[in-house]
């Protein structure tokens, strides 16, 4: 059965509950919004840094702010199982290492999403950096490969670049299951700007055996 995933709800269809996977995020288990606001601010900050050419005196001020953030975070380092970064059940997963993928529909057979590459992900001449595109596909295909199935891990992602992937505009991503062979799960996906296929992906995931990390 297909399920529509509202923009503010969890991208959790491809993953078991965080607690089932050994994660305990404290207060962010029940209310991730304060953490998600911090991540959204971080995303905007990265875009602004990537798009700016500030004078030296402004750089000194910015560096001081960054150092203050480092100091604030240094005393709150925790083990992976207690880190919200990348483990929040929400669009973007509470991280800014990759573009935020907004999953709009997800079921066992197919998935769809939208994504916008910000200035931070610029490669050159208005095009997204080629290395960010496989990362974006992984953000969608990872949850999709495990939807209503046992956990799995990536074996490979093969990406074909068909056209320029523009930054600053909303793009559509679709994915579908091609076949399953034992523990192997073969998937495909496309990134589109309107009718133009910007990139296509072929992926293989493998089901984890009991006890495998």
Buried (B, 14 or more C-beta within 10 A) or exposed (E): EEEEBEEEBBBBBBBEEBEEEEBEBEEBBEEBEEBBEBBBEBBBBBBBEEEEEEEEEEEEEBEEEEEEEEEEEEEEEEEEEBBBBBBBBBBBBBBBEBBBBBBBBBBEEBBBBBBBBBBBBBBEEEBBBEEBBBBBBBBBBBBBBBBEBEBBEEEEBEBEBBEBBBBEEEBBBBBEBEEEEEEEBBBBBBBBBEEEBBBBBBBBBBBBEEEEE
